[in-house]
Amino acid sequence: MKYPNRIRVDFERPSHGWLPVKVIMNDFELDIDASDVPVNPIYLLYLAILDVVAGIASKVWWHLEPVGYYFDFTQPQPGLYRLVISYHSDSQVPEFLYETKGSAADIVLPFCRAIKNLDSCKYDEQDWPSLEEKQLTHLSNVIELLKKRA
């Protein structure tokens, strides 16, 4: 089944612990600079992808110091993925921003490709931590698995 909710994800060149992140879906656009403190959100995204493909709900915290955005990934049924984006600040109740559903090609693979594209970008380790080679290889294997299922 085809879904009209394909996501476009771009990670631009990081600098001094900040990563420009752009996520575009239909009528929704999020353009932020995420921090790698206290945890690298790309690593959290990598873990979330592994979990959601295995059917485990997962969350990515894109921290902006001190506020942040959360991406909640779920797989409500085999082959159907759901992404909910919310905004959190210390003084507020989480604010729902956007929700979309779709296939792995619509929801998961755009994030996988963005991670791989970021890895191919040349930047200093002091600007942003890289995933380990074995993690990138595992991600490539997940991409191939999802393509075969599509």
C-alpha positions in Angstrom: 0.0 0.0 0.0 1.3 3.5 -0.9 1.0 6.3 1.5 1.2 10.0 0.5 3.3 10.9 3.6 6.9 10.5 2.4 9.3 12.4 4.6 12.3 14.3 3.5 15.1 14.5 6.1 18.3 16.5 5.7 21.2 16.7 8.2 23.6 19.5 7.2 27.3 19.9 8.1 27.6 20.0 12.0 29.6 22.7 13.7 30.8 23.0 17.3 28.3 20.4 18.7 25.3 21.7 16.7 23.6 19.8 13.8 21.2 21.6 11.4 18.2 19.2 11.0 15.4 19.7 8.5 12.4 17.4 8.3 9.7 18.1 5.7 6.3 16.2 5.5 3.4 17.4 3.4 2.4 20.7 5.0 4.8 20.4 8.0 8.4 21.6 8.2 10.8 21.4 11.1 14.1 23.3 10.8 16.2 23.1 14.0 19.8 23.0 15.2 20.1 20.0 17.5 22.8 19.7 20.2 25.0 16.7 20.9 24.7 17.4 24.6 23.9 15.4 26.7 23.4 12.6 24.1 24.1 12.4 20.4 20.6 12.4 18.8 21.9 10.6 15.7 22.9 7.7 17.9 19.4 7.8 19.5 17.9 7.9 16.0 20.1 4.9 15.0 18.8 2.9 18.1 15.2 4.0 17.4 15.4 2.7 13.8 16.6 -0.6 15.0 13.9 -0.8 17.6 10.9 0.3 15.5 11.9 -2.1 12.7 11.8 -4.8 15.4 8.3 -3.7 16.5 9.5 -1.8 19.6 8.3 1.7 20.2 11.1 4.2 20.4 11.8 7.9 21.0 14.5 10.3 19.8 15.2 13.4 21.8 16.5 16.3 19.7 17.7 18.6 22.4 18.1 22.3 21.8 19.4 23.2 25.3 17.2 23.4 27.3 14.1 22.7 25.2 13.7 19.9 22.7 11.7 18.0 20.2 10.7 14.3 20.5 10.2 12.0 17.6 8.1 8.9 18.7 8.3 6.0 16.3 5.9 3.0 16.5 4.9 0.2 14.3 1.1 -0.2 15.0 0.9 -3.2 12.6 3.4 -5.0 10.4 4.6 -2.8 7.6 2.9 0.3 9.0 5.0 2.9 10.8 3.9 5.9 12.8 5.9 9.1 13.6 4.6 11.6 16.2 6.6 14.9 16.7 6.2 16.9 19.8 7.8 19.9 21.4 8.9 19.9 25.1 10.1 22.7 27.4 10.8 22.5 31.1 7.8 24.7 31.9 5.2 23.3 29.6 3.2 20.2 28.9 4.4 18.5 25.7 2.9 20.2 22.7 1.8 17.9 19.9 3.1 19.1 16.5 2.6 16.5 13.8 1.7 12.9 13.2 2.1 10.8 10.0 1.9 7.1 9.1 3.3 5.2 6.2 5.4 2.3 5.0 9.1 1.8 5.9 10.0 3.6 2.6 7.8 6.6 3.7 8.8 6.9 7.4 12.0 4.9 8.3 14.2 4.9 5.2 14.4 8.7 4.8 16.0 8.8 8.3 18.3 6.0 7.4 19.5 7.8 4.3 20.0 11.0 6.2 22.3 9.2 8.7 24.3 7.7 5.8 24.5 11.0 4.1 25.8 12.7 7.3 28.4 10.0 7.6 29.7 10.8 4.1 30.0 14.5 5.0 33.4 15.6 6.0 33.6 17.2 9.4 35.8 17.2 12.5 35.0 14.8 15.3 35.0 17.8 17.7 32.1 19.2 15.7 29.9 16.1 16.0 30.4 12.5 17.1 30.3 9.9 14.4 28.6 6.5 14.5 31.0 3.6 14.7 31.7 1.7 11.5 29.9 -1.5 12.8 26.8 0.7 13.5 26.8 2.1 10.0 27.2 -1.4 8.6 24.2 -2.6 10.7 22.2 0.3 9.4 23.0 -0.6 5.8 21.8 -4.1 6.5 18.5 -2.7 7.9 18.1 -0.6 4.8 18.5 -3.6 2.6 16.1 -5.6 4.7 13.4 -2.9 4.5 13.9 -2.5 0.7 13.3 -6.2 0.3 10.1 -6.1 2.3 8.8 -3.2 0.2 
